[in-house]
């Protein structure tokens, strides 16, 4: 994924813009107005463990709920 204009690119850019803060898939779906919530799940799972992206169980920065979140840590 390269951060283009695809849904995957939009999700990637949103997570990078949060500058290390973790965001859950529900909030990604809401913020981007995605019609299919599973899109966020597929993309965030693919990003986890690549190019500074990680998925962990934590508190979502946007909704405050304990969930699996994805964050990007600049290297």
Beta strands, then each sheet from edge to edge (+ up, - down):
strand 1: 23-24
strand 2: 53-59
strand 3: 66-72
sheet 1: 1+ 3- 2+
end
